[in-house]
Amino acid sequence: MITAAALAALATACAVGSWRFTTARWTSRAPRLAIILWQSLGVCWGLATTGAMLAFAVQPYDAGVLPGLIAFAQGETPAQAWDPLHVLALIAGLTALAVLIAVLLTAGVQALRARRRHRMLLALISHDDPGVPGVRVLAHPSAAAYCVPGLRSQVVVSEGALKLLSEDELTAVLAHEAAHVRERHDLVLLPFAALRRALPWSKVVADAQAQVELLVEMAADDRARRYCSPRRLATALLRFGSAGAMPTPHGMLGVHVQNVMARVDRLIKPAPELAASVRYGFIALSVTLVTAAPFLWVIQL
Amino acid sequence: MDILWAESNALTAREVGRLIADRDLAPTTVMTVLDRLTRKGFLERTRDGRAWRYQPAESRDAYIAELMLEALDLTGDRSAALTRFAQAVSGTEAEILRRALTELEEE
């Protein structure tokens, strides 16, 4: 009972923490740290929520979540008889766990499929440009620059982007994309996109995904500024944002302007780094979150 | 693929092979490539006597448009398949960015 209560408390703490964290201001000063904290919050919340239900469910076995589930899977008879409440909790817990895992897997498979098709089409219709070696060029007047992540990532720019940006700006954009490739940001985004699809009504999840998307861009900006002038990156950003040649669909627009401006501001006027003590505090928090949930899955309190 | 896009009507593997003049390809190589592209859905083929006639499933521009829609994240599903540099904004919001850009350039 105590394990279930502890896991439930942990899940609640994660949910409340995430809700508070969506409005935190320090994140733009340490995007990588913030991403790590978001990831640990996500993992901890998932394990704690499902764990709380399952811990309650396997009470008749008088064992921890994992040992209890193993005993159940092997068809052992519990010390106490099953009653409807525990059976209900078992069904709910297993369903939630299955849904979480299935959603993650489908999101991964879908992303892989989309990328494979994208890559195949690129091979058919993109061309090389001697001006930008190693980059695929798409013959389209709109401005676009992106990368197709994977084992062999490809950076793609459109002819519109080549025309729009100066040479220095283009270097900055390519450095930004190279940073995405290097740090495998697609893997960071995937679980959050998946979670959002699983819980489309949750505002916290939607906010979290938007936050992580922005943080990933900031992290890439940070790496890119080591190789190019931050000012050029900022002007490239503004030029891109205001080019808007493609008709944009409705909804999800308002945030973009703020996001672009936030990125520009921190490129031009970098805020001081977080104090070391604060940084270590957040790292310690992440480690605690990530270890606490699995610990409670194995050990019975 | 370029050759098929350039031609308005469907071609047989032999005709494609003849049009790839700069490289001396075996007819079977051409056939294999065409067959593979068909299986992936980029070409459509129709029976013509003993040979197949191949035709692009979509125009080149349609494919470019498809890539750009994904690139600009306009498909609406916000998938994490690609990572993008920046997204364009529209109308009045673009004005804010344009003003910031002029300020930056003047400094």
Chai-1 contact restraints between the chains, C-beta under 6 A:
chainA,res_idxA,chainB,res_idxB,connection_type,confidence,min_distance_angstrom,max_distance_angstrom,comment,restraint_id
A,A111,B,A80,contact,1.0,0.0,6.0,A-B,restraint_1
A,A111,B,A81,contact,1.0,0.0,6.0,A-B,restraint_2
A,A114,B,A81,contact,1.0,0.0,6.0,A-B,restraint_3
A,R115,B,A81,contact,1.0,0.0,6.0,A-B,restraint_4
A,L121,B,Y63,contact,1.0,0.0,6.0,A-B,restraint_5
A,L121,B,L67,contact,1.0,0.0,6.0,A-B,restraint_6
A,L124,B,M1,contact,1.0,0.0,6.0,A-B,restraint_7
A,I125,B,R60,contact,1.0,0.0,6.0,A-B,restraint_8
A,I125,B,Y63,contact,1.0,0.0,6.0,A-B,restraint_9
A,I125,B,I64,contact,1.0,0.0,6.0,A-B,restraint_10
A,H140,B,I64,contact,1.0,0.0,6.0,A-B,restraint_11
A,H140,B,M68,contact,1.0,0.0,6.0,A-B,restraint_12
A,A144,B,M68,contact,1.0,0.0,6.0,A-B,restraint_13
A,A144,B,A71,contact,1.0,0.0,6.0,A-B,restraint_14
A,A144,B,L72,contact,1.0,0.0,6.0,A-B,restraint_15
A,A145,B,F85,contact,1.0,0.0,6.0,A-B,restraint_16
A,Y146,B,A71,contact,1.0,0.0,6.0,A-B,restraint_17
A,Y146,B,L82,contact,1.0,0.0,6.0,A-B,restraint_18
A,Y146,B,R84,contact,1.0,0.0,6.0,A-B,restraint_19
A,C147,B,T83,contact,1.0,0.0,6.0,A-B,restraint_20
A,V148,B,L82,contact,1.0,0.0,6.0,A-B,restraint_21
A,V173,B,F85,contact,1.0,0.0,6.0,A-B,restraint_22
A,H176,B,F85,contact,1.0,0.0,6.0,A-B,restraint_23
A,H180,B,T83,contact,1.0,0.0,6.0,A-B,restraint_24
A,H185,B,T83,contact,1.0,0.0,6.0,A-B,restraint_25
A,D186,B,A80,contact,1.0,0.0,6.0,A-B,restraint_26
A,D186,B,T83,contact,1.0,0.0,6.0,A-B,restraint_27
A,L189,B,A80,contact,1.0,0.0,6.0,A-B,restraint_28
A,L190,B,A80,contact,1.0,0.0,6.0,A-B,restraint_29
A,A193,B,A80,contact,1.0,0.0,6.0,A-B,restraint_30
A,T235,B,L104,contact,1.0,0.0,6.0,A-B,restraint_31
A,L237,B,A86,contact,1.0,0.0,6.0,A-B,restraint_32
A,L238,B,L97,contact,1.0,0.0,6.0,A-B,restraint_33
A,L238,B,A100,contact,1.0,0.0,6.0,A-B,restraint_34
A,L238,B,L101,contact,1.0,0.0,6.0,A-B,restraint_35
A,F240,B,A86,contact,1.0,0.0,6.0,A-B,restraint_36
A,G241,B,A86,contact,1.0,0.0,6.0,A-B,restraint_37
A,G241,B,V89,contact,1.0,0.0,6.0,A-B,restraint_38
A,G241,B,L97,contact,1.0,0.0,6.0,A-B,restraint_39
A,S242,B,A94,contact,1.0,0.0,6.0,A-B,restraint_40
A,S242,B,L97,contact,1.0,0.0,6.0,A-B,restraint_41
A,S242,B,R98,contact,1.0,0.0,6.0,A-B,restraint_42
A,A243,B,A88,contact,1.0,0.0,6.0,A-B,restraint_43
A,G244,B,A88,contact,1.0,0.0,6.0,A-B,restraint_44
A,G244,B,S90,contact,1.0,0.0,6.0,A-B,restraint_45
A,G244,B,A94,contact,1.0,0.0,6.0,A-B,restraint_46
A,M246,B,L72,contact,1.0,0.0,6.0,A-B,restraint_47
A,T248,B,S90,contact,1.0,0.0,6.0,A-B,restraint_48
A,P249,B,L74,contact,1.0,0.0,6.0,A-B,restraint_49
A,H256,B,Q87,contact,1.0,0.0,6.0,A-B,restraint_50
A,H256,B,V89,contact,1.0,0.0,6.0,A-B,restraint_51
A,V257,B,V89,contact,1.0,0.0,6.0,A-B,restraint_52
A,V257,B,E93,contact,1.0,0.0,6.0,A-B,restraint_53
A,V257,B,I96,contact,1.0,0.0,6.0,A-B,restraint_54
